[in-house]
Amino acid sequence: IEPFASTGAGLIYEANEASVFMQESKKGVRGTFAREILKEVEKLNGLPFTTRWLTRRFGKAKVNFGMRELMQAEVIRGYPPLVDKAHGIISQAEHTLLVKDKPVILTKYDDE
């Protein structure tokens, strides 16, 4: 479960271009840059990543070109930032629920 809270209107929309990405499929791609980037992304085993990490290794132009091909081939999916309609601050948390016959066990990260 990923609850979101906002200090604004509580209505969110996706804004701008994606800054977080995930590998969605394991299709092959033709371009050299796309293949190099895909090889690096596959090391993450499906975890989300940002292009900033790739740019450090490959440079901005190479990453932009390769990512465009990967997204067009639907190998990579982008997740744009969420913005509150009233421009409030948005927070997100993650909780894990394990439902059994008895009882329901709630686990969560506690940073206190």
VEXFI-57095 format. One line per field, with one value per residue (C-alpha): x, y negated, z negated; residue in three letters; residue number from 1. Coordinates in pm, whole numbers, plus 50000, padded with zeros to 5 digits. Example, Ala and Ser with C-alpha at 12.3 -4.5 7.8 and 13.67 -1.06 7.14 Angstrom:
// VEXFI-57095
east c(51230;51367)
north c(50450;50106)
up c(49220;49286)
aa c(ALA;SER)
i c(1;2)
//
This chain:
// VEXFI-57095
east c(50000;50141;49942;49997;49935;49923;49917;49729;49407;49474;49431;49745;49852;50162;50380;50664;50884;50956;51252;51216;51206;51166;51231;50896;50995;51295;51272;51579;51669;51874;52060;52406;52334;52004;52173;52447;52196;51971;52265;52320;51948;51917;52169;51900;51670;51355;51417;51342;51624;51687;51864;52104;52272;52313;52434;52730;52845;52740;52688;52365;52338;52395;52145;51878;51915;51920;51633;51416;51461;51398;51077;50952;51015;50823;51121;51141;50849;50876;50712;50666;50668;50332;50218;49930;49677;49707;50088;50096;50369;50314;50452;50444;50497;50496;50336;50325;50022;50031;49678;49631;49332;49415;49549;49626;49992;50105;50472;50615;50941;50979;51249;51217)
north c(50000;49660;49383;49023;48715;48352;48008;47879;47977;48349;48381;48479;48495;48611;48318;48262;48538;48854;48854;49208;49516;49892;50177;50305;50586;50779;50707;50668;50328;50239;49923;49943;49675;49838;50178;50032;49855;50161;50374;50130;50113;50493;50499;50330;50636;50433;50164;49801;49574;49218;49105;48907;49237;49332;48985;49012;49319;49257;48880;48690;48718;49094;49149;48931;49110;49459;49393;49259;49587;49797;49607;49629;50005;50018;50173;49885;49700;49347;49216;48836;48642;48602;48244;48124;47906;47640;47679;47829;48058;48428;48712;49083;49382;49756;50017;50393;50589;50962;51095;51430;51605;51444;51178;50918;50823;50474;50408;50068;49883;49689;49423;49309)
up c(50000;50093;49923;50032;49816;49928;49767;50072;50246;50223;50599;50784;51146;51331;51429;51672;51799;51606;51373;51237;51460;51437;51676;51794;52031;52156;52529;52743;52891;53197;53103;52951;52689;52593;52554;52334;52113;52097;51983;51694;51608;51601;51314;51100;51125;51187;50924;51014;51128;51237;51553;51332;51239;51605;51708;51471;51659;52021;52061;52118;52498;52501;52219;52382;52714;52562;52320;52603;52793;52480;52403;52763;52754;52422;52246;51997;51839;51700;51384;51389;51061;50887;50828;50611;50798;50526;50530;50180;50054;50126;49918;49985;49757;49801;49580;49610;49498;49439;49419;49247;49094;48759;48696;48963;48926;49024;49088;49167;49160;48837;48854;48492)
aa c(ILE;GLU;PRO;PHE;ALA;SER;THR;GLY;ALA;GLY;LEU;ILE;TYR;GLU;ALA;ASN;GLU;ALA;SER;VAL;PHE;MET;GLN;GLU;SER;LYS;LYS;GLY;VAL;ARG;GLY;THR;PHE;ALA;ARG;GLU;ILE;LEU;LYS;GLU;VAL;GLU;LYS;LEU;ASN;GLY;LEU;PRO;PHE;THR;THR;ARG;TRP;LEU;THR;ARG;ARG;PHE;GLY;LYS;ALA;LYS;VAL;ASN;PHE;GLY;MET;ARG;GLU;LEU;MET;GLN;ALA;GLU;VAL;ILE;ARG;GLY;TYR;PRO;PRO;LEU;VAL;ASP;LYS;ALA;HIS;GLY;ILE;ILE;SER;GLN;ALA;GLU;HIS;THR;LEU;LEU;VAL;LYS;ASP;LYS;PRO;VAL;ILE;LEU;THR;LYS;TYR;ASP;ASP;GLU)
i c(1;2;3;4;5;6;7;8;9;10;11;12;13;14;15;16;17;18;19;20;21;22;23;24;25;26;27;28;29;30;31;32;33;34;35;36;37;38;39;40;41;42;43;44;45;46;47;48;49;50;51;52;53;54;55;56;57;58;59;60;61;62;63;64;65;66;67;68;69;70;71;72;73;74;75;76;77;78;79;80;81;82;83;84;85;86;87;88;89;90;91;92;93;94;95;96;97;98;99;100;101;102;103;104;105;106;107;108;109;110;111;112)
//
